[in-house]
Amino acid sequence: MRLFADSASDLPKDFFENENVVLFPLRVHIGNQDYEDVRGIQSIKVFDDIRSGNHPKTSQVSPEEMLSAFEKLAKDGDEGYYIAFSSELSGTYSTAVMVSDQVREEYPEMKLTILDSKAASLGYGLMVKEAAKMRDEGQPLNKIIEKTRFMADHLESLFTVEDLDYMAKGGRISKGSAFVGGLLNIKPLLHVEDGKLVPIEKLRGRKKVIKRMIELMKERGSQLDQQTIAISHGDDEEFANTLKEEIEENFHPKKVEIHMIGSVIAAHTGPGTLALFFFNKIE
């Protein structure tokens, strides 16, 4: 069985190499240079460019790369499963469906399932890691699809950014939803609803943001002591570790994973972002 995921999962390069998951990189454009996320650029460069006043742009996975991968899958007669970046945040999912339909015209027996994760960053990454784990345990594809669909339906994503203007410029939220904290140290708190980014409230200062995230975990989470919790950050490990300590003290989860946000997500959220992922229901 062949697993596919794209770089918006914010999993590190060695995960794809060591866990035998095919990487579809989204792309980052800085000035006149184009880079493949994960393969050709690290997010620290994106954050540094943003701090210097540059505004990187991004684009979806190359259709040609998908075509080549799906044709190989079909020719080999293997089963394939692509867990994709939220269709509300990128055209990558729709492109994958279009490309797979094209390949099926020549190879009607191709066995490929494509899942809209309705998620981004490490929330999406948790689904990919679970799929790889289940595959390595020898579980059948239908069980892997069932479990990851369940995860997609029950994922909670909470995050804060320094400046929502980055996201509004990239079309990830409406300009009407963008508000700027600026000198007042206002931190917007957002969540993901049906795959879309939605601002929910404004808080003053990091302590209040973390406190509110913990409160929302209590309200929305289920069996948190049996979960792996994920945190991704925008070049601010101290902020991430503070949240981790609060989570461990309050919920005693199995594990808390922390990673820096990947380059494509970084281009839209900017430095100082903090994202938290957990589930409101587990099987």
C-alpha positions in Angstrom: 0.0 0.0 0.0 1.3 3.5 -0.9 0.6 6.5 1.3 0.7 10.0 0.0 0.7 13.3 1.9 1.6 16.9 1.1 3.9 19.3 2.9 1.0 21.2 4.6 1.1 18.4 7.1 4.1 20.1 8.6 5.9 16.8 9.1 9.7 16.9 8.8 11.6 15.6 5.8 13.0 12.6 7.6 9.4 11.4 8.4 8.7 11.0 4.7 12.0 9.3 4.1 11.9 7.0 7.1 8.2 6.1 7.1 7.9 5.5 3.4 5.3 8.2 2.7 5.3 9.9 -0.7 5.7 13.7 -0.3 3.8 16.1 -2.5 5.4 19.5 -1.8 3.5 22.7 -2.1 5.6 25.6 -3.4 6.9 28.9 -1.9 7.8 31.9 -4.0 10.1 34.5 -2.6 11.2 37.3 -5.0 12.2 35.6 -8.2 12.9 32.2 -6.6 10.6 29.2 -6.4 11.1 26.5 -3.8 9.6 23.2 -3.0 8.4 23.1 0.6 10.3 20.6 2.8 12.6 19.6 -0.1 14.0 23.0 -1.0 13.3 25.5 1.8 13.0 25.6 5.5 10.4 27.7 7.3 13.0 29.7 9.2 13.9 31.4 5.8 10.3 32.3 5.3 10.0 33.8 8.8 13.2 35.8 8.3 11.9 37.1 4.9 8.6 38.2 6.5 10.5 39.9 9.3 12.5 41.7 6.6 9.4 43.0 5.0 9.1 40.5 2.1 5.8 38.7 1.6 6.3 35.1 0.3 3.6 33.6 -1.9 2.6 30.0 -2.2 1.1 27.6 -4.7 -0.3 24.2 -4.7 1.3 20.9 -5.5 2.4 20.4 -9.1 -0.2 18.5 -11.1 2.6 16.9 -13.1 4.1 15.4 -9.9 0.7 14.0 -8.9 0.2 12.6 -12.4 3.5 10.8 -12.4 2.9 9.3 -8.9 -0.6 8.2 -9.7 0.3 6.7 -13.0 3.1 4.7 -11.3 0.6 3.5 -8.7 -1.8 2.4 -11.4 0.9 0.6 -13.4 2.2 -1.2 -10.4 -1.3 -2.3 -9.4 -0.8 -1.1 -5.9 -3.4 0.4 -3.5 -3.0 4.1 -2.8 -4.2 6.6 -0.1 -3.6 10.3 -0.3 -4.5 12.4 2.8 -4.7 15.9 1.5 -4.5 19.5 2.8 -7.9 21.1 3.6 -9.8 21.8 0.3 -11.0 25.1 1.9 -7.4 26.3 2.2 -5.8 25.1 -1.0 -6.7 23.8 -4.5 -4.4 20.8 -3.9 -7.2 18.4 -3.0 -9.3 19.4 -6.0 -6.3 19.1 -8.3 -5.6 15.6 -6.9 -9.2 14.5 -7.7 -8.9 15.9 -11.2 -5.6 14.2 -11.9 -6.8 10.9 -10.5 -9.9 11.0 -12.8 -7.5 11.7 -15.7 -5.4 8.7 -14.8 -8.5 6.5 -14.4 -9.4 7.1 -18.0 -6.4 5.1 -19.0 -6.2 2.9 -16.0 -9.8 2.3 -14.8 -8.8 -0.3 -12.2 -6.5 2.2 -10.3 -7.0 1.8 -6.6 -6.6 5.3 -5.1 -8.6 7.0 -2.3 -8.2 10.7 -1.7 -9.3 12.2 1.7 -9.9 15.9 2.3 -8.4 16.1 5.8 -10.2 19.4 6.4 -7.1 20.3 8.4 -3.7 21.9 8.2 -0.3 21.7 9.9 0.2 19.1 12.6 -3.5 18.4 13.0 -3.3 17.0 9.5 0.1 15.5 10.3 -1.5 13.4 13.1 -3.7 11.7 10.5 -0.8 10.9 8.3 1.2 9.5 11.1 -1.7 7.3 12.2 -2.1 6.0 8.7 1.6 5.1 8.4 1.5 3.4 11.8 -1.6 1.3 10.9 -0.1 0.4 7.5 3.1 -0.8 9.3 0.9 -2.9 11.6 -0.5 -4.6 8.6 -4.0 -3.2 8.9 -6.1 -3.2 5.7 -6.6 0.0 3.7 -10.4 0.2 4.5 -9.6 0.3 8.3 -7.0 3.0 7.7 -9.4 5.1 5.7 -12.1 4.6 8.3 -9.9 5.7 11.2 -8.4 8.8 9.5 -11.8 9.9 8.3 -13.0 9.7 11.9 -9.9 11.7 13.0 -10.7 14.4 10.3 -14.3 14.6 11.6 -13.2 15.0 15.2 -10.1 17.2 15.1 -10.0 20.4 17.0 -7.6 23.1 15.8 -7.0 26.3 17.8 -4.4 28.9 17.0 -3.2 32.4 17.4 -1.2 34.7 15.1 0.6 37.9 15.5 -1.1 39.6 12.6 -4.2 38.4 10.7 -3.2 40.6 7.7 -0.9 37.8 6.5 -3.8 35.5 6.3 -6.2 38.0 4.7 -3.6 38.8 2.0 -3.3 35.2 1.2 -7.1 34.7 1.0 -7.1 32.2 3.9 -9.6 34.4 5.8 -11.8 37.2 4.5 -10.5 40.7 4.8 -13.5 41.6 6.9 -12.4 39.0 9.4 -8.9 40.4 9.7 -8.2 42.5 12.7 -4.8 43.6 14.0 -3.7 43.7 17.6 -0.6 45.8 17.0 0.5 48.0 19.9 -2.3 46.8 22.2 -0.8 43.3 22.3 -4.1 41.8 21.1 -3.9 38.2 20.1 -6.6 36.8 17.9 -7.7 33.3 18.6 -9.0 31.2 15.7 -10.3 27.7 15.0 -11.0 25.6 12.0 -14.6 25.0 11.2 -15.5 22.7 8.3 -12.0 23.2 7.0 -12.1 27.0 7.1 -10.2 29.3 9.3 -12.6 31.3 11.6 -11.6 34.0 14.1 -13.4 33.4 17.4 -12.2 36.0 19.9 -9.5 38.5 20.7 -7.4 38.3 23.9 -4.7 40.6 25.3 -1.4 38.9 25.8 0.0 35.4 25.6 -0.9 34.3 29.1 -4.6 34.9 28.3 -4.3 33.1 25.0 -2.8 30.0 26.6 -5.4 30.1 29.4 -8.2 30.3 26.9 -6.7 27.4 24.8 -6.7 25.3 28.0 -10.3 26.2 28.8 -11.4 25.3 25.2 -9.5 22.0 25.5 -11.5 21.2 28.7 -14.8 22.1 26.9 -14.1 20.4 23.6 -11.6 17.6 24.3 -12.5 14.0 25.2 -10.2 11.5 26.9 -7.3 13.9 26.5 -5.1 11.6 28.7 -5.3 9.0 26.0 -4.3 11.3 23.1 -1.2 12.6 21.4 -1.5 16.4 21.4 0.2 18.4 18.7 1.6 21.9 18.9 3.1 23.8 16.0 4.8 27.2 16.3 6.1 30.1 14.2 9.7 30.2 15.3 8.7 30.6 18.9 9.6 27.5 20.8 9.3 29.2 24.2 5.6 30.0 23.5 5.0 26.4 22.4 6.8 24.9 25.5 4.7 27.1 27.8 1.6 25.7 26.3 2.9 22.2 26.5 3.6 22.6 30.2 0.1 23.8 30.8 -1.4 20.9 28.8 0.7 18.3 30.7 -0.2 19.8 34.0 -4.0 19.9 33.2 -4.6 16.8 31.1 -1.6 14.4 31.4 -1.7 13.3 27.7 0.1 10.3 26.3 2.5 12.6 24.4 2.8 16.2 23.3 4.6 16.7 20.0 6.0 20.1 19.0 7.3 21.1 15.6 8.0 24.4 13.8 5.3 25.3 11.2 6.3 24.4 7.7 7.2 26.9 5.0 3.8 27.1 3.2 1.8 27.5 6.3 4.4 30.0 7.6 4.0 32.2 4.5 0.4 32.7 5.5 0.5 32.9 9.3 3.8 34.7 9.9 6.2 34.6 12.9 4.8 34.1 16.4 2.0 31.7 15.4 1.0 29.1 17.9 -1.3 26.2 16.9 -2.9 23.4 19.0 -4.4 20.2 17.8 -6.5 17.6 19.7 -9.6 15.5 19.3 -13.1 15.9 20.6 -13.7 12.2 20.3 -11.5 9.2 20.1 -12.5 5.6 19.2 
